[in-house]
Structures are given as C-alpha cells and as structure tokens.
Amino acid sequence: MSVSDAVNKVLVSDLGQVILPFDTARVWSALLPLSRLPEAATRSTVQQIVRETGLGRGGVTGAEFHRRVAAATGIDLDYAGFRNAWSDMFELNQGVLRLIREISCARRVLLSNTNALHWEFITQKFPEILELFDDLCVSHEIGSEKPDPEIYAWVERLTGAAPQAHLFVDDIPIYVEAARSRGWDAVLFTGTRMFANDLRTRGFLVTDDDFGDACVRVTESSQALWDTGPGR
C-alpha cells in the first residue's frame, strides 16, 4: 500500500499493552494485604465479581463494583483509594505514542476493553492519549467487548468506512482474528519495532526513525484481575 492509499485508511488501536503496558501484580500488591480473606480466595472473589457484574461491558458503575468488592473482601478503602489501587498499573509506551502521532491516515480510533475505574484513572493520568485520537471507543460505554463482532460493527458504523479500510492493532490474537474475520486488515502487536515495520509496509509510516523496542508484557494467569479473558 502506498502513502496515498494510507491517508484514506482508519487506524484502530488497542490501549492496554500497546500504548499502555501494565503490570497487574501491582494491583494485587495493593489489595491483598487489605483483604480479610486468604490470598487465593481474594483473587477468586474479585474475579468472580468482575465476571458476574459485567464490569468491562458497563454492567455496573465503578462505585458499585467498589462496594461489592469491599463487602465481599473487607477491603476498607474509600472510592478514590480503591480506584487508584485497582488502576495504578499502567505505564506509557512513548514509542507507540510517537508512532501513532506520526502516521498518515484519515482517522485514528482507540478501541479498548476497559472499565469505568480504569478509564477514569487513565483519562486523568494520560490525557495525551485522548488528544491523539479522533474517536475513543471503550467497552464499558459501548456495552460490548472484543472479540464480540458487535464492537467491531460499532466502529464501522462510527467511521462509515468499509471494513477493508480499517487497520487494527492489538496484542491479543483472538481479537486480531475477529477483526480479520470482518474483512479488516489487522496486525498482532508484539513490540514497538515490529509495529513500526507493519505500518511502514502498509504505507502508514514513511520515516525510518527508531521508536524503541518495548515488547508486550505477558500477564501470568496467577496475576490476572479477571478470569474471562483479558479485559483491556
């Protein structure tokens, strides 16, 4: 694809592990010492509440999720304290931020599986991300999560572009495959340097600058915040 073609395309980017690498162990380090339950029981209880409430699809507010976790575990934090403990696990990948800023495309869309607490934290701590995108599509506001076909259809309705006009990047293989099944072009994010190469071969990026080589941080299953698949 040439640059002239790329300027008519839509970049659709994931957030967690692509733009914001995260470490869920930091969340558990903050919450586990405050729980009246044993460690394993605390983890499973929180995961169950995430699943039952549909947190990532906006099934409950952040305040209600906080209330349910506190009631079930005895974690005694006010809402702001709980939100910060639940969310203070993100770092900014400056290289990817620069990449997305420098590409040639018609539109930049953020598409993230997230939840009210994380989103509130992210929008306050990383405003430069919000400024980079034309559209912010987050699962808890849409009511659907990747890889549900509805969330990709939602983006198509938003952009008004043909499926093949979308280039999607995500670190989760099944989310990438779901996009491809709709006719999107899609790349699996494994690191910044490979992502830059993917953008160059598609005409989105013309510079040969080095944007660094930060790689995906794998979350061990024992450290997961949810047991229904990555909710980013």
N, C-alpha and C positions, 0 to 999 in steps of 0.2 A: 504494500500500500504506500502511496506517495503522501507527502505532507499535504498536498492539495486535497487528497481524499480524507485525511485525518481531521481536517478542520471542520468537516461535516459530521463527525462522529461524536458519540457521547461516552465519556469515561464514567464508569460506575465503580466506585471503590468501597471496599470494606473498611472498617475502622480498626478493630482490635487485632493486634499482631501485625497489621500492615502499616498503619500510621501510628498507632499507639500500642507498642509491645507492653505486655502486662505479666505480672507475677502474682498468681492467686495465693501463694504461700504467705504473702504479706497480709492478706485479709485474715487468714486463719490465725496468724500470729497475734493479730489484734483482738480477735473474737474469742478464741478458745479459752484463754485464761479467765474470761469473764463468765463463762457458762457454768451452771450448776451440774450439767451432765458430763459424763466421761467424753473424751475426745471423739471417739468413733460415733457415739450417739449424737453428739452435737453436729458433726458433719452430716450424718444421715438425716437428722431432723431438719436442718436448714435446706438440704437438697430436696427433701420431700415438700417443704413449704413452697419452694420455688416451683416445683412441678405442679402441685395442687392449685396454686393461685394463678398460674399462667403469667408470672411476673413479666417475662420477656414479651408477651403479647398485650400487655397493659391490662391484665385481668384484675390487678389491684394497684392502688396507689403506692408510692414509696412509703408513706406514713402507715398504711395498713400492713404492708409487708413488715415494717419495723415492729409494729405492735404484735404481730403474730410470732415473729422470731423471739421477741422479748418474753412473751407469755410462755412459749414452749421451752426456752432455754435458760431463762433468768438473766440474760444479758441485760444489764442495767445501764443503758446509755440513752441520753436524750436523742431526738431525731437527728440533729446535726452531727453528733458524735458517732451515731451508728452509720449514717450516710458516709462519713469520711472513712470509717473503719472498713466498710463494705466496698469502698470505691478507690481508696488510695493505693492503687496497684499499677497505675499506668505511667509510662514514660513516652516522650515524644521522639519519633524517628525523624530527625531533621532532614535526613537524606531523602526520604519519601515525600516529605512536605515540599522540599525544593523541586523534586521531580514533577509532582502534580501541578505545582505553580508554573513550571516552565513548558509544559507540553502544549501542543497545538491541538485544540478540539473545539467543538461547538458548545459543549456543556459539560460541567463536572457535577456528578451526583454522588452523594455519600449514601451508602446502603448498609445499615448496621443492625444486627441483632443485639439489642441492649435492653435496658430497663430504666425506669424513672429515676432511681437513685444514681446509677452510673451516669446517665445523661445529664442530670442536674450538676453533678460533680465535674464532668468533662467540659460542659459549656462554660463553667466558671473558671476552670483552671487552664483550659486550652482554647481561648477564643480565636486564636489564629487559624484553627482548623475550620471553624464555622465560616470565617471570612473567605476561605479558599474555594468553597463550593457554591454552586448556583442553587442546589437543592439539597435538603437534609431529610433523608428518609430513614426513620428509626422504627424498629419493630413494635415497640410498645405504643406508639402513636398510630401506626397503620393497623395494628391488630393481627399481624401475621409475621411469621419468622421464616427466614431461609431454612431449609430449601423448599418451602411451600411454593408452588407455582404462582399463587396469588400475589406474593410480594414482588415477583419479577413482572407480572402483568400490571401491577400498580405503578411500577416505574415506567413501563411502556406507555401507560395512559398519561402519566405526568409529562413525559418528554415529547410524546406524539411522534416519536421516531420509530422506524421499522426495527424489528428485532436485530437484524444484522448490522444496524448502525450503532449498537452498544458494545463497548469493550468493558468487560467485567474483570476485576481482580479481587481475589480472596485467598486466604490461607487454608481453607477447609475444602478438601477435594469434592465432597458431595455437593457443596454449594456451587462450585465451579461447574460440575457436571449438570446440575439443574439449570444453570444459565445456558449452557451449550444446548441442552435439550429444547430450549425455546428458540434456538437459532442465533443466540448471541455469540460473539467472539469472547473467549474467556481465558484467563491465564491464572495459574496457581502461583501464589506468592510464596517463595521460599527464602528470599533475601532481596535487599535493595539493588544489588548489582544485576542480578538476573532480571528483575522487574524493569530496570533501565534498558537492558538489551531487548526485552519483549516490546517495550514502547518504541525503540529505535526501528526494529524490523517492521513495525506497523505504521511507521511514518509519523508517530505522535511526538517524537523527540529527535532533534537534529544535532544537539550538542554532544560532544564526546566527553564532557566533564565527568569526573568521578563523584558519585553521590554516596560513596561509602558502601559497606557490605554488611550492614546489620542483617541478621538472619532471624527467622521465626523462632520464638522461644516456646518450646514444647511444654504444655501443662501436664504434669503427671496426673494420672487418674486419681491418685490419693489426695491431690490438692484441688480437685475440681470444686467449683461452687455450685454446680448443678449436675444432675445425672441423666439429663435428657439430651445431651449433645451440647457443643459449645454455643453459648448464648451471646455472641458478640454482635 
